[in-house]
Amino acid sequence: MDTATILAGISDAFTLWNLMFIVLGVTVGQIIGAIPGLNILMALAIAIPLTYSLDTLAAIAFLISVNKGGTVGGAVPAILINTPGTPESAATTFDGYPMAQKGQPMKAMKYSLYYSVFGDTWSDIVLITVSAPLALVALKMGPIEILALMVLAFSVITGLVGESMVKGLIAAALGFLVASVGIDPGQGTPRFTFGYLTLYDGLPLTALAVGMLAVCEIFQRLAQQVRGMPAAAAAPTRSADIADRTVTFKELLANKWVAFRAALIGTLIGAIPGLGSATAGFLSYSITKQSAKDPEAFGTGDPRGIAASEAANSAVVGANLIPMLTLGIPGNIAAALLVSALMIHGVQPGPLLFEQQGQLIYGLFGAMLIANLANLGVGQVGMRFWAFVVSAPNTVIYPAALLLCVTGVYISAGGVMGLVVMVGAAILGYVMRLLGLSIIAFIVAFVLAGQLESALLKTMLITGGDYMQILHHPIAMALLVLSVISIIVLGRRRPTLGRKPGAAAAA
């Protein structure tokens, strides 16, 4: 890619309009992350319809900034009241809350902010460095190789999320089934439309995502409130000693190797489809504790625990865009929602994205780096305010969120039909959670169903229906062999690290 395109893209990110949406996204993300019960996915699902009228760069920059801000904000209640605002910050409670109990809540929040921004920036640099070369490699792949790659991706995703690979495959199959509503791309005939013309274009992704992620979660939280869930721990008191409220550069550097290792772990976890920020945080914390000379210090307010968790979970944010941008395969639900946002704006993720939309991609990279600085600035200014946000009443939060869901879906997803799909998706999401079926696998399957079907049709045309022709494609064969191996290995193994009751259902 020529230098002029790269510079033009980066300069686009520095326009006042885009800078405003980056800062707004970070602020919204931090507020959402700081409120226990809300989560980043809910915020993204609600925000996508609201970006419908924006230009592509402003819309995607805003959504990614919400994602980045939410990861930072989730640590606030984890430290102050021992309740992670988002699942990503669950491991932060182990040392963040004990440090706050010692009278050092501001110090703990600053540790989490600095290490989170470091991990996020590191993964963004890796993304910017490796994505273009990977896209060039992906361009050399034909339909047969792409089909084999998608089979591998689904075998990995279904094996790593949910309660079992069988349930992951069932969830993915449901996603494919729901995605088949509309016009058959091969035959041009309607499928599962039941005579409704509004279904010829398929089910609206926005309504489906908002229903399964936001509305379903809101109903579940309201039900918990009605049943009377236990109250959160009381917020700790603050020390008057200035040393307990500040973090020096020397104190940060004391844990530099812990933070660097955590950033590497988070980047690797983020680049693998199916794994998430919570897994990265718990894995990094576990490795750091096991490799320490004094593991008994962890859990007592050790800053190394905060560094291990926050640098790792934030490093996932940039890294999970690597498979999305280079291969068109979202690594988790957040990436799948970003894929849907790009598609709404007429942009198809994948290797051709760098060739056809190079200026947009580098504008996005620039926006991501700016969002990291915004995270640092907004976090510094709003740290005291977020502590008050933690105590916001749920009777105000959830009705407001539900109103945004209904308004956004009605405007962007076809009026009343969009609302019907949203409610149906919320019911389906609730049933899937009860049965332990992975919502991640469902949504990723729904998003990728069109690409998979297209690759399958092209493969059938190329091979003439003779599947033995795949033997003449060594890359495709290697990917299919890896798929079989992943099914065997992951089918026997359950990723229990960092799981808590109900986590599997939410996966």
C-alpha positions in Angstrom: 0.0 0.0 0.0 1.4 3.4 -1.0 2.5 6.0 1.6 0.0 8.6 0.4 -3.0 6.3 1.2 -1.6 5.5 4.7 -1.0 9.2 5.5 -4.4 10.2 4.1 -6.1 7.6 6.2 -4.3 8.6 9.4 -5.1 12.3 8.7 -8.8 11.4 8.4 -8.7 10.2 12.0 -7.5 13.6 13.2 -10.5 15.6 11.9 -12.5 17.4 14.6 -15.6 15.4 13.8 -13.9 12.0 14.2 -12.0 13.1 17.3 -15.3 14.1 18.9 -16.8 10.7 18.3 -13.6 8.9 19.6 -13.7 10.9 22.9 -17.5 10.4 23.1 -17.1 6.6 22.5 -14.4 6.3 25.2 -16.5 8.2 27.7 -19.7 6.2 27.0 -17.7 3.0 27.2 -16.1 3.9 30.5 -19.5 4.9 32.0 -21.1 1.6 30.7 -18.2 -0.4 32.0 -18.4 1.2 35.4 -22.1 0.3 35.9 -22.4 -3.3 37.2 -25.0 -5.2 35.3 -24.3 -3.4 32.0 -21.6 -4.7 29.6 -19.7 -3.7 26.5 -21.6 -6.0 24.2 -24.9 -4.4 25.4 -23.4 -1.0 24.7 -22.2 -2.0 21.2 -25.5 -3.6 20.3 -27.4 -0.5 21.3 -24.9 1.9 19.7 -24.8 0.3 16.2 -28.3 1.5 15.2 -27.4 5.0 16.4 -24.4 5.2 14.1 -26.5 4.4 11.0 -26.4 8.0 9.7 -22.7 8.6 10.4 -19.9 8.1 7.8 -18.1 4.8 8.0 -14.9 6.0 9.8 -16.8 8.0 12.5 -19.2 5.1 13.1 -16.5 2.4 13.4 -14.2 4.6 15.4 -17.0 5.4 17.8 -17.8 1.7 18.3 -14.2 0.6 18.8 -13.8 3.5 21.3 -16.8 2.3 23.2 -15.2 -1.2 23.3 -11.9 0.2 24.6 -13.5 2.5 27.1 -15.7 -0.3 28.5 -12.6 -2.5 29.2 -11.1 0.3 31.3 -14.4 1.2 33.0 -15.1 -2.4 34.1 -12.2 -2.2 36.5 -13.8 0.6 38.6 -16.5 -1.4 40.4 -14.2 -4.4 40.5 -11.8 -2.3 42.6 -14.3 -0.3 44.6 -17.1 -2.8 45.4 -15.6 -6.2 44.5 -18.1 -6.5 41.6 -16.6 -6.5 38.1 -18.4 -4.0 35.8 -17.7 -6.3 32.9 -16.6 -10.0 32.8 -13.2 -8.9 31.4 -12.3 -7.3 34.8 -13.2 -10.3 37.0 -9.6 -11.2 37.7 -8.9 -7.6 38.7 -11.1 -8.0 41.8 -8.5 -10.4 43.3 -6.0 -7.7 44.1 -7.8 -4.5 43.2 -10.5 -4.8 45.9 -8.0 -5.7 48.7 -5.8 -2.7 47.7 -8.9 -0.5 47.9 -9.7 -2.0 51.3 -6.3 -0.8 52.5 -7.4 2.8 51.8 -5.8 2.9 48.3 -8.8 2.9 45.9 -7.4 5.7 43.7 -4.0 4.1 43.5 -5.6 0.8 42.4 -7.7 2.5 39.8 -4.7 4.4 38.4 -2.7 1.1 38.2 -5.6 -0.5 36.3 -5.9 2.6 34.0 -2.2 2.8 33.1 -1.6 -1.0 32.6 -4.9 -1.2 30.6 -3.8 1.5 28.2 -0.4 -0.1 27.8 -1.8 -3.5 26.9 -4.3 -1.9 24.5 -1.6 0.1 22.8 0.6 -2.9 22.4 -2.0 -5.0 20.7 -2.9 -2.1 18.4 0.7 -1.9 17.3 0.8 -5.6 16.6 -2.5 -5.3 14.7 -1.1 -2.5 12.5 2.1 -4.4 11.9 0.8 -7.8 11.0 -2.6 -7.2 9.5 -1.5 -6.0 6.0 1.0 -8.8 5.4 -1.6 -11.4 6.6 -4.1 -9.8 4.2 -1.7 -10.3 1.3 -1.3 -13.9 2.2 -5.1 -14.3 2.4 -5.5 -12.8 -1.1 -3.6 -15.8 -2.5 -6.3 -18.2 -1.1 -9.1 -19.4 -3.4 -12.6 -20.4 -2.5 -11.6 -23.9 -1.5 -8.9 -22.6 0.9 -11.3 -20.0 2.3 -14.0 -22.7 2.9 -11.4 -24.9 4.7 -10.3 -21.9 6.7 -13.8 -21.1 7.8 -14.4 -24.8 8.8 -11.2 -24.5 10.9 -12.5 -21.3 12.5 -15.8 -22.8 13.4 -14.2 -25.9 14.9 -12.0 -23.8 17.1 -14.8 -21.4 18.1 -17.3 -24.1 19.0 -14.6 -26.0 20.9 -13.5 -23.0 23.0 -16.9 -21.4 24.0 -19.9 -22.8 25.7 -20.2 -25.8 27.9 -19.2 -28.4 25.3 -18.2 -28.7 21.6 -21.5 -30.5 20.9 -23.5 -27.5 22.3 -21.2 -25.1 20.4 -22.0 -26.9 17.2 -25.7 -26.9 18.0 -25.6 -23.1 18.5 -23.6 -22.6 15.3 -26.2 -24.8 13.4 -29.0 -22.6 14.8 -27.1 -19.6 13.6 -26.8 -21.0 10.1 -30.5 -22.0 10.1 -31.6 -18.5 11.1 -29.3 -16.9 8.6 -30.8 -19.0 5.8 -34.0 -17.0 5.9 -34.3 -15.0 2.7 -33.3 -15.6 -1.0 -31.1 -18.6 -1.8 -28.0 -17.2 -3.4 -27.5 -20.3 -5.6 -31.1 -20.9 -6.8 -32.6 -17.4 -6.3 -35.6 -18.9 -4.6 -37.1 -17.8 -1.2 -36.3 -19.8 1.9 -38.3 -19.7 5.2 -40.0 -16.5 4.2 -43.6 -17.9 4.7 -44.9 -15.4 2.1 -43.6 -12.3 3.9 -41.9 -9.9 1.5 -40.0 -8.2 4.4 -38.1 -11.5 5.0 -36.7 -11.7 1.4 -33.6 -9.8 2.5 -33.2 -12.0 5.5 -33.5 -11.2 9.2 -31.9 -7.8 10.2 -28.6 -8.4 12.0 -29.0 -5.3 14.1 -32.4 -6.4 15.6 -31.1 -9.9 16.2 -27.9 -8.8 18.0 -29.7 -6.2 20.1 -32.3 -8.7 21.1 -29.9 -11.5 22.0 -27.3 -9.4 23.7 -29.0 -6.3 25.2 -32.7 -7.0 25.6 -32.2 -10.5 26.9 -29.6 -9.3 29.4 -31.9 -6.5 30.6 -34.8 -8.9 31.2 -32.5 -11.2 33.1 -31.1 -8.4 35.3 -34.6 -7.1 36.0 -35.7 -10.7 36.9 -32.8 -10.9 39.3 -33.8 -7.6 40.9 -37.4 -8.8 41.4 -36.0 -12.0 43.0 -33.9 -9.9 45.3 -30.2 -10.5 44.5 -27.6 -9.8 47.3 -26.4 -6.2 47.4 -22.8 -5.3 46.4 -20.1 -4.7 48.9 -19.8 -1.2 50.4 -17.4 1.1 48.7 -14.1 1.5 50.6 -12.9 4.7 52.3 -10.1 6.7 50.8 -6.8 7.4 52.6 -5.7 11.0 53.2 -2.0 10.1 52.4 -1.0 11.4 49.0 1.2 8.3 48.4 -2.0 6.1 48.6 -3.7 8.1 45.9 -0.9 8.4 43.3 1.2 6.1 41.2 4.8 7.1 40.4 6.7 6.2 37.2 9.0 4.1 39.3 6.1 2.1 40.7 4.9 1.4 37.2 8.3 0.3 36.0 8.6 -2.1 38.9 6.0 -4.3 37.2 7.1 -3.7 33.6 7.9 -7.3 32.8 4.6 -8.5 34.3 2.7 -6.0 32.2 4.7 -6.9 29.1 4.1 -10.6 29.5 0.4 -9.9 30.1 0.2 -7.9 26.9 1.7 -10.7 25.0 -0.7 -13.2 26.5 -3.7 -10.9 25.7 -2.5 -10.4 22.1 -2.2 -14.1 21.5 -5.6 -14.8 23.1 -7.2 -12.1 21.1 -5.8 -13.3 17.8 -7.4 -16.8 18.3 -11.1 -16.9 17.4 -13.3 -18.0 20.3 -11.3 -16.8 23.2 -12.0 -13.6 25.0 -10.8 -10.9 27.4 -12.0 -12.7 30.5 -9.9 -15.8 29.6 -6.9 -13.6 28.9 -7.2 -11.9 32.3 -7.5 -15.1 34.3 -4.8 -16.9 32.3 -2.3 -14.0 32.7 -3.1 -13.7 36.5 -2.6 -17.4 37.0 0.7 -17.5 35.1 2.0 -14.4 37.0 1.0 -15.8 40.4 2.6 -19.2 39.6 5.8 -17.7 38.4 6.2 -15.3 41.3 8.7 -16.0 44.1 6.0 -14.9 46.6 2.7 -16.2 45.3 1.1 -15.7 48.7 1.3 -11.9 48.2 -1.3 -12.2 45.4 -4.8 -11.6 46.7 -3.7 -9.1 49.3 -3.6 -6.0 47.1 -0.5 -6.7 45.0 -0.2 -4.3 42.0 1.3 -7.2 40.0 -2.2 -8.8 40.1 -3.8 -5.7 38.6 -1.0 -5.4 36.0 -1.4 -9.0 35.0 -5.2 -8.8 34.6 -5.7 -5.3 33.1 -2.8 -5.4 30.5 -4.0 -8.8 29.3 -7.7 -8.2 29.0 -7.1 -4.8 27.2 -4.6 -6.3 24.8 -7.4 -8.5 23.4 -9.3 -5.5 22.1 -6.9 -4.7 19.3 -5.8 -8.3 18.7 -9.3 -9.7 18.1 -9.5 -7.4 15.0 -6.6 -9.3 13.3 -8.7 -12.3 12.1 -11.7 -10.0 11.4 -9.8 -7.5 9.1 -7.5 -10.0 7.4 -9.8 -13.0 7.0 -13.3 -11.6 7.6 -13.7 -14.0 10.5 -14.7 -12.3 13.8 -12.9 -13.7 16.9 -15.6 -12.8 19.4 -19.0 -11.2 19.7 -17.5 -7.6 19.8 -15.7 -8.3 16.6 -18.9 -9.8 15.1 -20.8 -6.7 16.0 -18.1 -4.6 14.3 -18.5 -6.8 11.2 -22.2 -6.0 11.2 -21.5 -2.3 11.5 -19.1 -2.4 8.6 -21.6 -4.3 6.5 -24.3 -1.8 7.3 -22.1 0.9 5.9 -21.4 -1.2 2.7 -17.9 -2.5 3.7 -17.1 -6.2 3.6 -14.4 -7.3 6.0 -11.7 -9.6 4.6 -8.3 -9.4 2.7 -9.8 -7.3 -0.1 -10.5 -4.6 2.5 -6.9 -3.4 2.5 -6.9 -3.2 -1.3 -10.3 -1.6 -1.8 -10.6 0.5 1.4 -6.9 1.2 2.4 -7.6 4.8 3.5 -10.5 3.7 5.7 -8.4 1.0 7.3 -5.5 3.3 8.2 -7.9 5.9 9.4 -9.3 3.2 11.7 -5.8 2.4 12.9 -5.2 6.0 13.6 -8.5 6.3 15.5 -7.6 3.3 17.6 -4.3 4.9 18.7 -6.1 8.2 19.5 -8.7 6.3 21.5 -5.9 4.9 23.7 -4.8 8.5 24.5 -8.4 9.5 25.0 -8.9 6.5 27.4 -5.9 7.8 29.4 -7.2 11.3 29.6 -10.9 10.6 30.2 -9.9 8.0 32.8 -7.7 10.5 34.7 -10.4 13.1 34.7 -13.4 10.9 35.3 -11.9 8.5 37.8 -13.7 10.2 40.8 -16.9 10.5 38.8 -17.0 6.8 37.9 -17.1 6.0 41.6 -20.5 7.7 41.8 -21.7 6.0 38.6 -21.2 2.7 40.4 -24.2 3.5 42.7 -26.6 4.5 39.9 -30.0 2.9 40.5 -31.0 0.0 38.2 -34.5 1.2 38.1 -33.2 4.1 35.9 -30.5 2.3 34.0 -32.4 -0.6 32.6 -35.6 1.2 31.4 -33.4 3.8 29.7 -31.3 1.0 28.0 -34.5 -0.7 26.9 -35.9 2.5 25.4 -32.6 2.9 23.4 -32.9 -0.6 22.1 -36.5 -0.2 20.9 -35.8 3.2 19.3 -32.6 2.1 17.6 -34.1 -1.1 16.2 -37.3 0.6 15.0 -35.3 3.2 13.0 -32.6 0.9 11.5 -34.2 -2.5 11.2 -37.4 -2.0 9.3 -40.0 -0.7 11.8 -42.3 -3.1 13.5 -40.8 -6.2 11.8 -37.4 -5.2 13.4 -39.0 -5.1 16.8 -40.7 -8.5 16.3 -37.3 -9.9 15.4 -35.7 -8.2 18.4 -38.2 -9.7 20.9 -38.0 -13.1 19.2 -34.2 -13.0 19.4 -34.4 -12.0 23.1 -36.6 -15.1 23.8 -34.2 -17.3 21.8 -31.2 -15.9 23.6 -32.8 -16.5 27.0 -33.6 -20.2 26.1 -30.1 -20.7 24.7 -28.6 -19.4 28.0 -30.8 -21.8 30.0 -29.7 -24.7 27.8 -26.0 -23.7 27.9 -25.8 -23.0 24.2 -23.1 -20.5 23.2 -24.4 -17.1 21.9 -21.0 -16.4 20.6 -21.1 -19.4 18.3 -24.6 -18.5 17.2 -23.9 -14.9 16.3 -20.6 -15.7 14.6 -22.4 -18.4 12.5 -25.1 -16.0 11.6 -22.7 -13.3 10.5 -20.5 -15.7 8.4 -23.2 -17.9 7.0 -23.4 -15.9 3.7 -19.6 -16.1 3.2 -19.6 -19.8 4.0 -22.4 -20.5 1.6 -20.8 -18.5 -1.1 -17.4 -20.3 -0.6 -19.2 -23.6 -0.7 -21.1 -22.8 -3.9 -17.8 -21.7 -5.6 -16.0 -24.8 -4.4 -18.8 -27.0 -5.8 -18.5 -25.2 -9.2 -14.7 -25.5 -9.2 -14.6 -29.2 -8.3 -17.7 -30.1 -10.3 -19.1 -31.8 -7.3 -16.0 -34.1 -7.0 -14.8 -33.4 -3.5 -11.6 -35.5 -4.1 -10.4 -32.5 -6.0 -9.6 -31.0 -2.7 -6.6 -33.3 -2.5 -5.0 -31.1 -5.2 -5.1 -28.1 -2.8 -2.5 -28.8 -0.1 -3.3 -25.6 2.0 -7.0 -26.6 2.2 -6.1 -30.1 3.1 -3.8 -28.9 5.9 -6.6 -26.6 7.3 -9.1 -29.5 7.2 -6.6 -31.8 9.0 -6.2 -29.0 11.7 -10.0 -28.8 11.9 -10.2 -32.5 12.7 -7.4 -32.3 15.2 -9.0 -29.3 16.9 -12.4 -31.2 17.1 -10.7 -34.2 18.8 -8.6 -32.1 21.2 -11.1 -29.5 22.1 -14.0 -32.0 22.2 -12.3 -33.7 25.1 -11.1 -30.6 27.0 -13.2 -28.0 28.7 -11.7 -24.4 29.2 -12.7 -24.0 32.9 -10.2 -21.2 33.6 -12.0 -18.2 34.9 -15.5 -19.6 34.6 -18.0 -18.9 37.2 -21.6 -20.1 37.5 -23.6 -19.0 34.6 -20.5 -18.0 32.6 -21.0 -20.7 30.1 -24.5 -19.7 29.3 -23.4 -16.1 28.7 -20.5 -17.2 26.5 
